[in-house]
Amino acid sequence: MRELENIIEKAIILSDAPIIGADDLPTTSTISRLAGADGAEVSTLPDWEKKMLTEALRHSHGSLKQAAQSLGITYKTLQYRLRKYGIDKNRFKG
């Protein structure tokens, strides 16, 4: 997780744009093997993002509001990301 924070901080510092884009981030090979939330390794940023989304949903028992808050993103952003990755929020309800 600390590695990802460092990557994002560096992108923010080095970017002149108000929004960080894909061109501001290192290549996939540079960010490969970041540790996921459960300690398992993931190989790409999208894999890491999917893992973080599913972990937040698992911890919140499928509550989108709680998952979004724990991730520090808006409810709408969480909904968008779940659709983007085809993650079914209902499988975490329990």
N, C-alpha and C positions, 0 to 999 in steps of 0.2 A: 504494500500500500504506500509506503514511504517513497518508493521509486516512482510510482505514478504521480504523487504529489510533486516531486522534484521535476519531472518531465513537464507537468502543467505550469509550474512556477516559471521554469525556464522559457516556455513558449510565451507566457504573458510578458515577461521581461523583454524578450527579443522581438516580439511582434509590434509593429506600428499600427496595426488595424485595431478597431474597437472590439472586434469579434475574432476569436481564435478559430482558424480553419484547419483543414487537413494538412495544408502546406506548411503550417507552423509547427506541426508535430513531427517527431522523428519517424523514420521508417519502421515498419513492422518488425524487422530484425532487431532493431535497437530496443524495442519495448517487449520483445519476446520473453516468455517465461516469467512474467509477473505473477506473483502469488495471488491466488484467489482468496475469497473471504474465509474459506474453510482450510486454507493451507495447501490445497491442490493447485497445481500450476496451470496457468492458461497461457496460450501462445499469442493472442492478439488482443488489441484494445476492445474490439467488439465482443470477443469471448469474455473478457474481464467484465465488461458492462453487463452482459447477460447474467453472469454469475452474481454480480452485485444486486441486480434487480431481483433475481430469484431468492437470494439470501434475505433481502429486505422483506419480500413478500412472505417468506417462510417465517421469519421472526414476528411479523405482524399478523400472522394467521390469515393472510389474504386481504387485510385492510389496506386499501390503496392510500387512504389519508395518512395512516401511520407509516406506511412504507415510504411515501413521498417525503414526509417530514424527516424520517431517519436518513434519507439520502440527500436531503437538502435541496430538493427539486420541487417544482410545483406539481399539483395533482394532474394537470393537463400534460405536462412533460412526461410524467410517469405513464399515463395512458398512451401517449404517442410511442414511447419506447417499447411498451409491451406489445403494441400492434406491430411495430417495426420488426421485433424479434419473434413474433408469434408465440408469446408467452401467455398462457391461460391463467388468469388470476384465480379462477375457481378451484384449481387443483391445490391451492394452498389453504383453502378454508377448512376449518376443522374444529 
